[in-house]
Amino acid sequence: MEKLTKQEEDAMQAVWQCGAGSVKDFLEEMSEPRPPYTTLASTIKNLERKGFLTSEKVGNVYRYSASIQEEEYKKKFMNGFVSDYFQNSYKDLVTFFANEKKISASDLKEIIKLIENPKK
């Protein structure tokens, strides 16, 4: 799976939040500063070309929907991220955040509880 640019990720976030819709719908879902309509339309077309979106023509407007769910993209993105930057070690990832003081001891305790008692 191809990694998305920041602009493409922002567009996909709007698509995932809407479920399905037009470029105008996605634009309204985005936070300020919003991209120009034409920029978003171009980004949406690129996402369709890359296989992240499908479209159907409804009247004079194209209605787009995600071809990949947000959770699936997160899993693939995170696996690639950990592989590329942390030699496939989630322990190294957590250590990095601990050293950068981006994760607290109480956060780690919660993570340990989740590992020891996974939801089924």
Secondary structure as the mmCIF struct_conf table of DSSP 4:
data_model
#
loop_
_struct_conf.conf_type_id
_struct_conf.id
_struct_conf.beg_label_comp_id
_struct_conf.beg_label_asym_id
_struct_conf.beg_label_seq_id
_struct_conf.end_label_comp_id
_struct_conf.end_label_asym_id
_struct_conf.end_label_seq_id
HELX_LH_PP_P HELX_LH_PP_P1 GLU A 2 THR A 5
HELX_RH_AL_P HELX_RH_AL_P1 LYS A 6 CYS A 18
BEND BEND1 GLY A 19 GLY A 19
STRN STRN1 ALA A 20 GLY A 21
HELX_RH_AL_P HELX_RH_AL_P2 VAL A 23 GLU A 29
BEND BEND2 MET A 30 MET A 30
HELX_LH_PP_P HELX_LH_PP_P2 SER A 31 SER A 31
BEND BEND3 GLU A 32 PRO A 33
HELX_LH_PP_P HELX_LH_PP_P3 ARG A 34 PRO A 36
HELX_RH_AL_P HELX_RH_AL_P3 TYR A 37 ARG A 49
TURN_TY1_P TURN_TY1_P1 LYS A 50 GLY A 51
BEND BEND4 PHE A 52 PHE A 52
STRN STRN2 LEU A 53 VAL A 58
TURN_TY1_P TURN_TY1_P2 GLY A 59 ASN A 60
STRN STRN3 VAL A 61 ALA A 66
BEND BEND5 SER A 67 ILE A 68
HELX_RH_AL_P HELX_RH_AL_P4 GLU A 70 PHE A 86
TURN_TY1_P TURN_TY1_P3 GLN A 87 ASN A 88
HELX_RH_AL_P HELX_RH_AL_P5 TYR A 90 ASN A 99
TURN_TY1_P TURN_TY1_P4 GLU A 100 LYS A 101
BEND BEND6 ILE A 103 ILE A 103
HELX_RH_AL_P HELX_RH_AL_P6 ALA A 105 GLU A 116
BEND BEND7 ASN A 117 ASN A 117
#
